[in-house]
Amino acid sequence: MTTKTERATAPERLPLGAFGRVLRLLAGGYDRHLQRLDLSELTDEQLDDIGISRRDAERESAKPFWR
């Protein structure tokens, strides 16, 4: 089973050059967005298993994709 983040385009597989760099930046931002969505959907027990508090997860999930 693949997760949302596994379906995202890997930034290192995109073309080179100026256009490629822009695509890499966008793909990286999209990947962060998907990871933060996944993080926001974890239960308190799952967060505890990975050592992250609910407050930290909410703070990370609230960040814009470019950060």
C-alpha positions in Angstrom: 0.0 0.0 0.0 1.4 3.4 -0.9 1.0 6.5 1.2 0.2 9.9 -0.2 3.8 11.0 0.2 5.0 8.0 -1.8 2.8 9.0 -4.7 4.4 12.5 -4.8 7.0 13.2 -7.5 10.4 12.8 -6.0 12.3 16.1 -6.5 15.6 14.4 -7.4 13.9 12.8 -10.5 12.9 16.0 -12.1 14.7 17.6 -15.1 17.7 19.9 -14.7 18.1 23.5 -15.5 16.2 26.6 -14.3 12.8 25.0 -15.0 13.8 21.9 -13.3 14.9 23.8 -10.2 11.5 25.5 -10.0 9.8 22.1 -10.4 12.0 20.7 -7.6 11.0 23.5 -5.3 7.3 23.0 -6.0 7.6 19.2 -5.7 9.4 19.6 -2.4 6.7 22.0 -1.1 4.0 19.6 -2.2 5.8 16.7 -0.5 6.0 18.7 2.7 2.3 19.5 2.4 1.4 15.8 2.1 3.6 14.8 5.0 2.0 17.5 7.2 -1.4 16.3 6.2 -0.4 12.8 7.2 0.9 14.1 10.5 -2.3 16.0 11.2 -4.3 12.8 10.8 -2.3 10.7 13.3 -4.0 9.7 16.6 -2.5 10.7 20.0 -1.3 7.1 20.4 0.5 7.2 17.1 2.1 10.5 17.9 3.2 9.2 21.2 4.8 6.2 19.5 7.0 8.5 17.4 7.7 10.9 20.2 5.7 13.9 19.0 3.2 15.8 21.1 -0.2 16.8 19.7 0.8 20.5 20.1 4.0 19.9 18.1 2.1 18.1 15.4 -0.5 20.9 15.1 2.3 23.5 15.0 4.1 21.6 12.2 0.9 21.0 10.3 0.0 24.7 10.4 3.2 25.7 8.6 2.9 26.8 4.9 4.2 24.5 2.3 7.3 26.6 1.5 8.7 26.4 5.0 
